């Protein structure tokens, strides 16, 4: 499966190939620390927006910076492998920054999507994608389905059993 974990250069080449074939590349990003039903539904919906879906995941270092001590639960290679096991996901790339804006500006996908917990004006890379003629969408958020809420629930269960 590692051939589907792509570098920025490989992603640019794939983008070029898809464009030559008249196909649309969909891009999304996030930590995807513990895969849950919200992620699955979101990624299926994202994939329906085009012909190939690339998921850019935060590196372990950037997840720690965004989410705090104790995160990520799973390292970036494990998270990439889990995502690639989903039919909806065609490619995964790992980025080290807090924002994927520069990656998005280099790839310029046809469609940029984020979950419904983001307003359009909060989506990093929106300006670049729209300026290149692409679409930016905020897809429905699955209430109650989040990695943080799963971790919280697990911690409550452990402490109530002690």
URHU-V392032 format. One record per residue. N is the residue number from 1. RES is the residue in three letters. OMEGA is omega in radians with two decimals (* if undefined). NEAR is the number of other ideal C-beta (glycine too) atoms within 10 Angstrom. D_LAST is the distance of its C-alpha to the last C-alpha in Angstrom with 2 decimals. Layout:
n: {N N}
res: {RES RES}
omega: {OMEGA OMEGA}
near: {NEAR NEAR}
d_last: {D_LAST D_LAST}
//
This chain:
n: {1 2 3 4 5 6 7 8 9 10 11 12 13 14 15 16 17 18 19 20 21 22 23 24 25 26 27 28 29 30 31 32 33 34 35 36 37 38 39 40 41 42 43 44 45 46 47 48 49 50 51 52 53 54 55 56 57 58 59 60 61 62 63 64 65 66 67 68 69 70 71 72 73 74 75 76 77 78 79 80 81 82 83 84 85 86 87 88 89 90 91 92 93 94 95 96 97 98 99 100 101 102 103 104 105 106 107 108 109 110 111 112 113 114 115 116 117 118 119 120 121 122 123 124 125 126 127 128 129 130 131 132 133 134 135 136 137 138 139 140 141 142 143 144 145 146 147 148 149 150 151 152 153 154 155 156 157 158 159 160 161 162}
res: {UNK UNK UNK UNK UNK UNK UNK UNK UNK UNK UNK UNK UNK UNK UNK UNK UNK UNK UNK UNK UNK UNK UNK UNK UNK UNK UNK UNK UNK UNK UNK UNK UNK UNK UNK UNK UNK UNK UNK UNK UNK UNK UNK UNK UNK UNK UNK UNK UNK UNK UNK UNK UNK UNK UNK UNK UNK UNK UNK UNK UNK UNK UNK UNK UNK UNK UNK UNK UNK UNK UNK UNK UNK UNK UNK UNK UNK UNK UNK UNK UNK UNK UNK UNK UNK UNK UNK UNK UNK UNK UNK UNK UNK UNK UNK UNK UNK UNK UNK UNK UNK UNK UNK UNK UNK UNK UNK UNK UNK UNK UNK UNK UNK UNK UNK UNK UNK UNK UNK UNK UNK UNK UNK UNK UNK UNK UNK UNK UNK UNK UNK UNK UNK UNK UNK UNK UNK UNK UNK UNK UNK UNK UNK UNK UNK UNK UNK UNK UNK UNK UNK UNK UNK UNK UNK UNK UNK UNK UNK UNK UNK UNK}
omega: {-3.05 3.10 3.11 2.98 -2.93 3.03 3.10 3.13 3.11 3.13 3.09 3.12 3.13 3.10 3.13 3.13 3.14 -3.13 3.13 3.12 -3.14 -3.11 -3.09 3.08 3.08 -3.09 2.95 -3.12 3.08 3.14 -3.13 -3.02 3.04 -3.09 -3.14 -3.06 3.09 3.09 -3.09 -3.14 3.14 -3.11 3.06 3.13 3.11 -3.11 3.13 -3.10 -3.10 -3.05 3.11 -3.13 3.00 3.10 3.07 -3.13 3.08 3.04 3.11 -3.13 -3.10 3.05 3.11 -3.13 -3.14 -2.97 3.10 -3.10 3.12 3.11 0.01 3.05 3.13 -3.13 -3.01 3.12 3.07 3.12 3.11 -3.14 3.11 -3.13 -3.14 3.08 3.12 3.12 -3.06 -3.01 3.12 -3.09 3.02 2.99 -3.12 3.08 -2.99 -3.09 3.06 3.13 3.10 -3.01 -3.09 3.08 3.13 3.14 3.11 -3.07 -3.07 3.13 3.08 -3.12 3.07 -3.13 2.99 3.13 -3.08 3.06 3.07 2.98 -3.11 -3.11 3.10 -3.06 3.13 3.14 -3.11 -3.08 -3.10 -3.12 3.13 3.12 3.13 3.10 3.14 3.12 3.08 -3.09 2.97 -3.06 -3.09 3.12 3.09 -3.11 3.05 -3.14 3.08 3.12 -3.13 3.14 3.08 3.12 3.13 -3.14 3.13 -3.14 3.09 3.13 -3.13 -3.11 3.12 3.10 -3.08 *}
near: {9 10 8 16 18 20 10 15 9 14 21 14 12 17 20 11 12 18 13 8 8 7 13 16 26 26 31 27 23 20 20 26 26 18 17 17 10 21 23 15 17 24 24 15 17 24 20 12 20 20 15 19 27 24 26 22 26 27 17 20 13 20 23 14 14 14 17 8 5 8 19 23 16 19 13 23 14 13 26 24 16 18 22 18 10 16 11 18 22 20 21 25 21 19 19 12 14 13 14 23 17 14 20 25 15 13 22 19 27 21 19 29 25 24 21 14 12 16 9 12 9 10 22 19 24 20 14 19 21 13 10 12 8 20 16 21 16 18 19 11 16 17 10 11 16 18 21 11 13 17 16 11 11 12 10 10 9 9 8 7 6 4}
d_last: {40.67 41.07 44.57 42.98 41.06 43.99 45.20 46.87 50.25 49.44 48.15 51.42 53.42 51.52 52.09 55.79 56.00 54.38 56.67 59.71 58.71 58.33 54.57 51.89 48.94 45.79 43.44 39.92 37.32 33.71 30.59 29.43 26.20 24.22 26.85 26.33 28.69 29.92 31.12 32.77 34.64 35.65 36.99 38.88 40.48 41.31 42.99 45.13 46.75 48.64 49.45 46.88 43.51 42.36 38.83 38.61 35.13 34.08 33.85 30.61 32.05 32.93 29.56 27.93 30.59 30.13 26.36 25.10 23.03 20.86 23.34 24.81 22.15 25.14 28.33 31.59 33.12 30.21 30.34 34.11 33.94 31.58 33.93 36.98 35.65 36.22 39.78 40.14 39.79 42.90 42.16 39.47 40.24 38.04 39.02 37.97 38.80 36.83 39.46 41.19 44.41 46.54 45.46 46.30 49.62 50.52 49.67 50.84 49.32 51.06 47.93 45.01 41.95 38.69 36.09 36.76 34.51 37.54 40.86 43.94 44.86 41.45 41.86 42.76 45.95 47.21 50.45 51.28 50.71 52.65 55.46 55.82 56.13 52.61 50.28 46.93 44.52 41.24 39.66 37.49 33.85 31.30 29.28 25.51 25.83 24.90 23.00 21.49 20.25 18.80 16.90 15.74 14.62 12.74 10.93 10.12 8.90 6.59 5.31 5.53 3.81 0.00}
//
